[in-house]
Amino acid sequence: MATPKRKVSHARTSQRKAKWLGSLSSPVTMSCPKCGEVTLAHHACPSCGFYRGHQVVSKKEEAAG
Ligand SMILES: [Zn+2]
């Protein structure tokens, strides 16, 4: 089985971890296609309750929509 030729230095390890942690700091957001609110991706819109074109959370003010 293939083996790494030399060990990964502390600098390389910390660079990789810093990049990975930096990617976690900003959650992916998108604007709701129904009401235009900024929402988290892969989550139902907290404003109108729509997710992927379907109403998944019932809201009183948007019941007719
Ligand atoms: Zn919405």
PDB file of the backbone (N, CA, C, O) and the ligand in Angstrom, with CONECT records:
HET     ZN  A 101       1
ATOM      1  N   MET A   1       0.856  -1.195   0.000  1.00  0.00           N
ATOM      2  CA  MET A   1       0.000   0.000   0.000  1.00  0.00           C
ATOM      3  C   MET A   1       0.884   1.234   0.000  1.00  0.00           C
ATOM      4  O   MET A   1       1.945   1.257   0.624  1.00  0.00           O
ATOM      5  N   ALA A   2       0.430   2.261  -0.711  1.00  0.00           N
ATOM      6  CA  ALA A   2       1.217   3.490  -0.824  1.00  0.00           C
ATOM      7  C   ALA A   2       1.351   4.184   0.527  1.00  0.00           C
ATOM      8  O   ALA A   2       0.414   4.225   1.324  1.00  0.00           O
ATOM      9  N   THR A   3       2.518   4.717   0.755  1.00  0.00           N
ATOM     10  CA  THR A   3       2.798   5.381   2.026  1.00  0.00           C
ATOM     11  C   THR A   3       3.320   6.778   1.733  1.00  0.00           C
ATOM     12  O   THR A   3       4.075   6.949   0.776  1.00  0.00           O
ATOM     13  N   PRO A   4       2.949   7.783   2.516  1.00  0.00           N
ATOM     14  CA  PRO A   4       3.498   9.125   2.318  1.00  0.00           C
ATOM     15  C   PRO A   4       5.021   9.118   2.437  1.00  0.00           C
ATOM     16  O   PRO A   4       5.578   8.446   3.305  1.00  0.00           O
ATOM     17  N   LYS A   5       5.682   9.859   1.574  1.00  0.00           N
ATOM     18  CA  LYS A   5       7.138   9.811   1.519  1.00  0.00           C
ATOM     19  C   LYS A   5       7.766  10.475   2.734  1.00  0.00           C
ATOM     20  O   LYS A   5       8.789  10.021   3.247  1.00  0.00           O
ATOM     21  N   ARG A   6       7.126  11.576   3.196  1.00  0.00           N
ATOM     22  CA  ARG A   6       7.656  12.256   4.391  1.00  0.00           C
ATOM     23  C   ARG A   6       6.496  12.791   5.200  1.00  0.00           C
ATOM     24  O   ARG A   6       5.385  12.954   4.694  1.00  0.00           O
ATOM     25  N   LYS A   7       6.767  13.062   6.458  1.00  0.00           N
ATOM     26  CA  LYS A   7       5.675  13.489   7.335  1.00  0.00           C
ATOM     27  C   LYS A   7       5.257  14.914   7.022  1.00  0.00           C
ATOM     28  O   LYS A   7       6.063  15.725   6.565  1.00  0.00           O
ATOM     29  N   VAL A   8       3.987  15.211   7.273  1.00  0.00           N
ATOM     30  CA  VAL A   8       3.458  16.549   7.031  1.00  0.00           C
ATOM     31  C   VAL A   8       3.905  17.446   8.179  1.00  0.00           C
ATOM     32  O   VAL A   8       3.692  17.132   9.350  1.00  0.00           O
ATOM     33  N   SER A   9       4.533  18.573   7.820  1.00  0.00           N
ATOM     34  CA  SER A   9       5.075  19.462   8.848  1.00  0.00           C
ATOM     35  C   SER A   9       3.955  20.149   9.614  1.00  0.00           C
ATOM     36  O   SER A   9       2.809  20.193   9.166  1.00  0.00           O
ATOM     37  N   HIS A  10       4.309  20.684  10.776  1.00  0.00           N
ATOM     38  CA  HIS A  10       3.330  21.424  11.575  1.00  0.00           C
ATOM     39  C   HIS A  10       2.787  22.620  10.803  1.00  0.00           C
ATOM     40  O   HIS A  10       1.605  22.947  10.918  1.00  0.00           O
ATOM     41  N   ALA A  11       3.630  23.269  10.024  1.00  0.00           N
ATOM     42  CA  ALA A  11       3.180  24.429   9.251  1.00  0.00           C
ATOM     43  C   ALA A  11       2.114  24.020   8.234  1.00  0.00           C
ATOM     44  O   ALA A  11       1.094  24.692   8.082  1.00  0.00           O
ATOM     45  N   ARG A  12       2.367  22.902   7.537  1.00  0.00           N
ATOM     46  CA  ARG A  12       1.388  22.440   6.545  1.00  0.00           C
ATOM     47  C   ARG A  12       0.070  22.052   7.226  1.00  0.00           C
ATOM     48  O   ARG A  12      -1.010  22.365   6.725  1.00  0.00           O
ATOM     49  N   THR A  13       0.170  21.376   8.359  1.00  0.00           N
ATOM     50  CA  THR A  13      -1.047  20.961   9.076  1.00  0.00           C
ATOM     51  C   THR A  13      -1.844  22.178   9.526  1.00  0.00           C
ATOM     52  O   THR A  13      -3.063  22.220   9.360  1.00  0.00           O
ATOM     53  N   SER A  14      -1.155  23.176  10.097  1.00  0.00           N
ATOM     54  CA  SER A  14      -1.887  24.342  10.593  1.00  0.00           C
ATOM     55  C   SER A  14      -2.458  25.164   9.447  1.00  0.00           C
ATOM     56  O   SER A  14      -3.525  25.763   9.582  1.00  0.00           O
ATOM     57  N   GLN A  15      -1.751  25.196   8.315  1.00  0.00           N
ATOM     58  CA  GLN A  15      -2.303  25.907   7.145  1.00  0.00           C
ATOM     59  C   GLN A  15      -3.590  25.245   6.665  1.00  0.00           C
ATOM     60  O   GLN A  15      -4.566  25.920   6.340  1.00  0.00           O
ATOM     61  N   ARG A  16      -3.578  23.920   6.625  1.00  0.00           N
ATOM     62  CA  ARG A  16      -4.764  23.199   6.169  1.00  0.00           C
ATOM     63  C   ARG A  16      -5.928  23.424   7.132  1.00  0.00           C
ATOM     64  O   ARG A  16      -7.055  23.665   6.702  1.00  0.00           O
ATOM     65  N   LYS A  17      -5.647  23.344   8.467  1.00  0.00           N
ATOM     66  CA  LYS A  17      -6.709  23.532   9.442  1.00  0.00           C
ATOM     67  C   LYS A  17      -7.240  24.964   9.421  1.00  0.00           C
ATOM     68  O   LYS A  17      -8.439  25.184   9.589  1.00  0.00           O
ATOM     69  N   ALA A  18      -6.355  25.934   9.215  1.00  0.00           N
ATOM     70  CA  ALA A  18      -6.806  27.325   9.170  1.00  0.00           C
ATOM     71  C   ALA A  18      -7.738  27.551   7.989  1.00  0.00           C
ATOM     72  O   ALA A  18      -8.735  28.263   8.107  1.00  0.00           O
ATOM     73  N   LYS A  19      -7.415  26.944   6.849  1.00  0.00           N
ATOM     74  CA  LYS A  19      -8.262  27.087   5.676  1.00  0.00           C
ATOM     75  C   LYS A  19      -9.629  26.435   5.924  1.00  0.00           C
ATOM     76  O   LYS A  19     -10.662  26.982   5.539  1.00  0.00           O
ATOM     77  N   TRP A  20      -9.622  25.250   6.577  1.00  0.00           N
ATOM     78  CA  TRP A  20     -10.866  24.538   6.813  1.00  0.00           C
ATOM     79  C   TRP A  20     -11.736  25.301   7.808  1.00  0.00           C
ATOM     80  O   TRP A  20     -12.947  25.414   7.617  1.00  0.00           O
ATOM     81  N   LEU A  21     -11.122  25.821   8.868  1.00  0.00           N
ATOM     82  CA  LEU A  21     -11.889  26.573   9.855  1.00  0.00           C
ATOM     83  C   LEU A  21     -12.401  27.881   9.268  1.00  0.00           C
ATOM     84  O   LEU A  21     -13.484  28.343   9.626  1.00  0.00           O
ATOM     85  N   GLY A  22     -11.614  28.490   8.353  1.00  0.00           N
ATOM     86  CA  GLY A  22     -12.063  29.711   7.716  1.00  0.00           C
ATOM     87  C   GLY A  22     -13.289  29.491   6.869  1.00  0.00           C
ATOM     88  O   GLY A  22     -14.133  30.379   6.747  1.00  0.00           O
ATOM     89  N   SER A  23     -13.400  28.289   6.268  1.00  0.00           N
ATOM     90  CA  SER A  23     -14.569  28.003   5.442  1.00  0.00           C
ATOM     91  C   SER A  23     -15.818  27.815   6.290  1.00  0.00           C
ATOM     92  O   SER A  23     -16.932  27.989   5.795  1.00  0.00           O
ATOM     93  N   LEU A  24     -15.646  27.457   7.574  1.00  0.00           N
ATOM     94  CA  LEU A  24     -16.801  27.242   8.426  1.00  0.00           C
ATOM     95  C   LEU A  24     -17.396  28.550   8.931  1.00  0.00           C
ATOM     96  O   LEU A  24     -18.563  28.594   9.320  1.00  0.00           O
ATOM     97  N   SER A  25     -16.598  29.613   8.928  1.00  0.00           N
ATOM     98  CA  SER A  25     -17.015  30.816   9.635  1.00  0.00           C
ATOM     99  C   SER A  25     -18.164  31.532   8.939  1.00  0.00           C
ATOM    100  O   SER A  25     -18.912  32.263   9.589  1.00  0.00           O
ATOM    101  N   SER A  26     -18.323  31.337   7.618  1.00  0.00           N
ATOM    102  CA  SER A  26     -19.379  32.038   6.907  1.00  0.00           C
ATOM    103  C   SER A  26     -20.416  31.040   6.426  1.00  0.00           C
ATOM    104  O   SER A  26     -20.130  30.291   5.492  1.00  0.00           O
ATOM    105  N   PRO A  27     -21.610  30.986   7.014  1.00  0.00           N
ATOM    106  CA  PRO A  27     -22.636  30.074   6.542  1.00  0.00           C
ATOM    107  C   PRO A  27     -23.151  30.477   5.163  1.00  0.00           C
ATOM    108  O   PRO A  27     -23.178  31.658   4.819  1.00  0.00           O
ATOM    109  N   VAL A  28     -23.558  29.481   4.383  1.00  0.00           N
ATOM    110  CA  VAL A  28     -24.038  29.738   3.022  1.00  0.00           C
ATOM    111  C   VAL A  28     -25.450  30.313   3.106  1.00  0.00           C
ATOM    112  O   VAL A  28     -26.363  29.681   3.639  1.00  0.00           O
ATOM    113  N   THR A  29     -25.610  31.500   2.581  1.00  0.00           N
ATOM    114  CA  THR A  29     -26.923  32.143   2.601  1.00  0.00           C
ATOM    115  C   THR A  29     -27.415  32.327   1.166  1.00  0.00           C
ATOM    116  O   THR A  29     -26.623  32.363   0.224  1.00  0.00           O
ATOM    117  N   MET A  30     -28.714  32.442   1.020  1.00  0.00           N
ATOM    118  CA  MET A  30     -29.327  32.700  -0.273  1.00  0.00           C
ATOM    119  C   MET A  30     -30.567  33.553  -0.032  1.00  0.00           C
ATOM    120  O   MET A  30     -31.071  33.630   1.089  1.00  0.00           O
ATOM    121  N   SER A  31     -31.051  34.191  -1.092  1.00  0.00           N
ATOM    122  CA  SER A  31     -32.271  34.970  -0.947  1.00  0.00           C
ATOM    123  C   SER A  31     -33.458  34.120  -1.350  1.00  0.00           C
ATOM    124  O   SER A  31     -33.410  33.405  -2.351  1.00  0.00           O
ATOM    125  N   CYS A  32     -34.522  34.199  -0.568  1.00  0.00           N
ATOM    126  CA  CYS A  32     -35.720  33.401  -0.813  1.00  0.00           C
ATOM    127  C   CYS A  32     -36.343  33.805  -2.149  1.00  0.00           C
ATOM    128  O   CYS A  32     -36.578  34.992  -2.374  1.00  0.00           O
ATOM    129  N   PRO A  33     -36.617  32.842  -3.046  1.00  0.00           N
ATOM    130  CA  PRO A  33     -37.239  33.192  -4.329  1.00  0.00           C
ATOM    131  C   PRO A  33     -38.673  33.676  -4.169  1.00  0.00           C
ATOM    132  O   PRO A  33     -39.204  34.307  -5.082  1.00  0.00           O
ATOM    133  N   LYS A  34     -39.314  33.399  -3.039  1.00  0.00           N
ATOM    134  CA  LYS A  34     -40.708  33.791  -2.854  1.00  0.00           C
ATOM    135  C   LYS A  34     -40.816  35.206  -2.302  1.00  0.00           C
ATOM    136  O   LYS A  34     -41.532  36.047  -2.846  1.00  0.00           O
ATOM    137  N   CYS A  35     -40.075  35.461  -1.185  1.00  0.00           N
ATOM    138  CA  CYS A  35     -40.239  36.758  -0.528  1.00  0.00           C
ATOM    139  C   CYS A  35     -38.964  37.593  -0.552  1.00  0.00           C
ATOM    140  O   CYS A  35     -38.995  38.761  -0.164  1.00  0.00           O
ATOM    141  N   GLY A  36     -37.839  37.022  -0.999  1.00  0.00           N
ATOM    142  CA  GLY A  36     -36.628  37.808  -1.127  1.00  0.00           C
ATOM    143  C   GLY A  36     -35.834  37.965   0.151  1.00  0.00           C
ATOM    144  O   GLY A  36     -34.815  38.656   0.157  1.00  0.00           O
ATOM    145  N   GLU A  37     -36.271  37.344   1.234  1.00  0.00           N
ATOM    146  CA  GLU A  37     -35.522  37.420   2.483  1.00  0.00           C
ATOM    147  C   GLU A  37     -34.231  36.608   2.368  1.00  0.00           C
ATOM    148  O   GLU A  37     -34.167  35.637   1.615  1.00  0.00           O
ATOM    149  N   VAL A  38     -33.211  37.010   3.115  1.00  0.00           N
ATOM    150  CA  VAL A  38     -31.962  36.249   3.162  1.00  0.00           C
ATOM    151  C   VAL A  38     -32.161  35.067   4.098  1.00  0.00           C
ATOM    152  O   VAL A  38     -32.505  35.236   5.268  1.00  0.00           O
ATOM    153  N   THR A  39     -31.939  33.864   3.567  1.00  0.00           N
ATOM    154  CA  THR A  39     -32.152  32.646   4.358  1.00  0.00           C
ATOM    155  C   THR A  39     -30.912  31.771   4.287  1.00  0.00           C
ATOM    156  O   THR A  39     -30.045  31.965   3.436  1.00  0.00           O
ATOM    157  N   LEU A  40     -30.843  30.818   5.181  1.00  0.00           N
ATOM    158  CA  LEU A  40     -29.797  29.810   5.109  1.00  0.00           C
ATOM    159  C   LEU A  40     -30.121  28.829   3.984  1.00  0.00           C
ATOM    160  O   LEU A  40     -31.282  28.472   3.787  1.00  0.00           O
ATOM    161  N   ALA A  41     -29.095  28.393   3.246  1.00  0.00           N
ATOM    162  CA  ALA A  41     -29.303  27.404   2.208  1.00  0.00           C
ATOM    163  C   ALA A  41     -29.740  26.080   2.824  1.00  0.00           C
ATOM    164  O   ALA A  41     -29.320  25.740   3.930  1.00  0.00           O
ATOM    165  N   HIS A  42     -30.579  25.333   2.113  1.00  0.00           N
ATOM    166  CA  HIS A  42     -31.102  24.036   2.556  1.00  0.00           C
ATOM    167  C   HIS A  42     -31.930  24.151   3.825  1.00  0.00           C
ATOM    168  O   HIS A  42     -32.028  23.195   4.595  1.00  0.00           O
ATOM    169  N   HIS A  43     -32.533  25.331   4.047  1.00  0.00           N
ATOM    170  CA  HIS A  43     -33.430  25.519   5.178  1.00  0.00           C
ATOM    171  C   HIS A  43     -34.701  26.195   4.667  1.00  0.00           C
ATOM    172  O   HIS A  43     -34.675  26.935   3.684  1.00  0.00           O
ATOM    173  N   ALA A  44     -35.804  25.930   5.347  1.00  0.00           N
ATOM    174  CA  ALA A  44     -37.039  26.622   5.010  1.00  0.00           C
ATOM    175  C   ALA A  44     -36.886  28.102   5.370  1.00  0.00           C
ATOM    176  O   ALA A  44     -36.219  28.454   6.343  1.00  0.00           O
ATOM    177  N   CYS A  45     -37.522  28.963   4.561  1.00  0.00           N
ATOM    178  CA  CYS A  45     -37.440  30.399   4.803  1.00  0.00           C
ATOM    179  C   CYS A  45     -38.142  30.731   6.118  1.00  0.00           C
ATOM    180  O   CYS A  45     -39.303  30.361   6.294  1.00  0.00           O
ATOM    181  N   PRO A  46     -37.478  31.415   7.042  1.00  0.00           N
ATOM    182  CA  PRO A  46     -38.134  31.757   8.304  1.00  0.00           C
ATOM    183  C   PRO A  46     -39.211  32.822   8.139  1.00  0.00           C
ATOM    184  O   PRO A  46     -40.037  33.010   9.033  1.00  0.00           O
ATOM    185  N   SER A  47     -39.210  33.525   7.001  1.00  0.00           N
ATOM    186  CA  SER A  47     -40.176  34.595   6.819  1.00  0.00           C
ATOM    187  C   SER A  47     -41.495  34.093   6.247  1.00  0.00           C
ATOM    188  O   SER A  47     -42.561  34.443   6.754  1.00  0.00           O
ATOM    189  N   CYS A  48     -41.435  33.270   5.187  1.00  0.00           N
ATOM    190  CA  CYS A  48     -42.667  32.821   4.534  1.00  0.00           C
ATOM    191  C   CYS A  48     -42.886  31.318   4.654  1.00  0.00           C
ATOM    192  O   CYS A  48     -43.972  30.837   4.331  1.00  0.00           O
ATOM    193  N   GLY A  49     -41.886  30.558   5.111  1.00  0.00           N
ATOM    194  CA  GLY A  49     -42.083  29.132   5.328  1.00  0.00           C
ATOM    195  C   GLY A  49     -41.990  28.287   4.083  1.00  0.00           C
ATOM    196  O   GLY A  49     -42.415  27.132   4.098  1.00  0.00           O
ATOM    197  N   PHE A  50     -41.440  28.828   2.988  1.00  0.00           N
ATOM    198  CA  PHE A  50     -41.320  28.056   1.758  1.00  0.00           C
ATOM    199  C   PHE A  50     -39.940  27.427   1.663  1.00  0.00           C
ATOM    200  O   PHE A  50     -38.949  28.013   2.098  1.00  0.00           O
ATOM    201  N   TYR A  51     -39.883  26.246   1.098  1.00  0.00           N
ATOM    202  CA  TYR A  51     -38.611  25.590   0.808  1.00  0.00           C
ATOM    203  C   TYR A  51     -38.759  24.831  -0.499  1.00  0.00           C
ATOM    204  O   TYR A  51     -39.605  23.942  -0.601  1.00  0.00           O
ATOM    205  N   ARG A  52     -37.948  25.165  -1.508  1.00  0.00           N
ATOM    206  CA  ARG A  52     -37.951  24.542  -2.832  1.00  0.00           C
ATOM    207  C   ARG A  52     -39.350  24.582  -3.464  1.00  0.00           C
ATOM    208  O   ARG A  52     -39.809  23.601  -4.049  1.00  0.00           O
ATOM    209  N   GLY A  53     -40.011  25.729  -3.334  1.00  0.00           N
ATOM    210  CA  GLY A  53     -41.278  25.918  -4.012  1.00  0.00           C
ATOM    211  C   GLY A  53     -42.469  25.324  -3.309  1.00  0.00           C
ATOM    212  O   GLY A  53     -43.579  25.367  -3.839  1.00  0.00           O
ATOM    213  N   HIS A  54     -42.271  24.770  -2.129  1.00  0.00           N
ATOM    214  CA  HIS A  54     -43.389  24.208  -1.378  1.00  0.00           C
ATOM    215  C   HIS A  54     -43.468  24.888  -0.025  1.00  0.00           C
ATOM    216  O   HIS A  54     -42.447  25.273   0.545  1.00  0.00           O
ATOM    217  N   GLN A  55     -44.684  25.033   0.490  1.00  0.00           N
ATOM    218  CA  GLN A  55     -44.862  25.588   1.821  1.00  0.00           C
ATOM    219  C   GLN A  55     -44.688  24.460   2.829  1.00  0.00           C
ATOM    220  O   GLN A  55     -45.517  23.552   2.899  1.00  0.00           O
ATOM    221  N   VAL A  56     -43.636  24.513   3.591  1.00  0.00           N
ATOM    222  CA  VAL A  56     -43.335  23.443   4.543  1.00  0.00           C
ATOM    223  C   VAL A  56     -43.614  23.873   5.971  1.00  0.00           C
ATOM    224  O   VAL A  56     -43.765  23.027   6.853  1.00  0.00           O
ATOM    225  N   VAL A  57     -43.686  25.205   6.217  1.00  0.00           N
ATOM    226  CA  VAL A  57     -44.049  25.712   7.536  1.00  0.00           C
ATOM    227  C   VAL A  57     -45.207  26.653   7.336  1.00  0.00           C
ATOM    228  O   VAL A  57     -45.113  27.609   6.566  1.00  0.00           O
ATOM    229  N   SER A  58     -46.313  26.389   8.030  1.00  0.00           N
ATOM    230  CA  SER A  58     -47.496  27.196   7.820  1.00  0.00           C
ATOM    231  C   SER A  58     -47.343  28.550   8.517  1.00  0.00           C
ATOM    232  O   SER A  58     -46.994  28.629   9.695  1.00  0.00           O
ATOM    233  N   LYS A  59     -47.616  29.620   7.746  1.00  0.00           N
ATOM    234  CA  LYS A  59     -47.595  30.981   8.274  1.00  0.00           C
ATOM    235  C   LYS A  59     -48.961  31.612   8.002  1.00  0.00           C
ATOM    236  O   LYS A  59     -49.524  31.444   6.920  1.00  0.00           O
ATOM    237  N   LYS A  60     -49.478  32.324   8.972  1.00  0.00           N
ATOM    238  CA  LYS A  60     -50.832  32.852   8.844  1.00  0.00           C
ATOM    239  C   LYS A  60     -50.935  33.903   7.737  1.00  0.00           C
ATOM    240  O   LYS A  60     -51.897  33.911   6.968  1.00  0.00           O
ATOM    241  N   GLU A  61     -49.929  34.795   7.661  1.00  0.00           N
ATOM    242  CA  GLU A  61     -50.037  35.879   6.700  1.00  0.00           C
ATOM    243  C   GLU A  61     -49.790  35.416   5.270  1.00  0.00           C
ATOM    244  O   GLU A  61     -50.123  36.139   4.331  1.00  0.00           O
ATOM    245  N   GLU A  62     -49.212  34.224   5.077  1.00  0.00           N
ATOM    246  CA  GLU A  62     -48.921  33.740   3.739  1.00  0.00           C
ATOM    247  C   GLU A  62     -49.761  32.503   3.394  1.00  0.00           C
ATOM    248  O   GLU A  62     -49.375  31.716   2.530  1.00  0.00           O
ATOM    249  N   ALA A  63     -50.904  32.331   4.063  1.00  0.00           N
ATOM    250  CA  ALA A  63     -51.692  31.105   3.883  1.00  0.00           C
ATOM    251  C   ALA A  63     -52.249  30.992   2.472  1.00  0.00           C
ATOM    252  O   ALA A  63     -52.388  29.884   1.954  1.00  0.00           O
ATOM    253  N   ALA A  64     -52.577  32.142   1.826  1.00  0.00           N
ATOM    254  CA  ALA A  64     -53.188  32.080   0.501  1.00  0.00           C
ATOM    255  C   ALA A  64     -52.151  31.813  -0.586  1.00  0.00           C
ATOM    256  O   ALA A  64     -52.496  31.265  -1.634  1.00  0.00           O
ATOM    257  N   GLY A  65     -50.898  32.182  -0.367  1.00  0.00           N
ATOM    258  CA  GLY A  65     -49.866  32.121  -1.378  1.00  0.00           C
ATOM    259  C   GLY A  65     -49.544  30.734  -1.859  1.00  0.00           C
ATOM    260  O   GLY A  65     -48.681  30.564  -2.720  1.00  0.00           O
TER     261      GLY A  65
HETATM  262 ZN    ZN A 101     -39.401  33.515   1.977  1.00  0.00          ZN2+
END
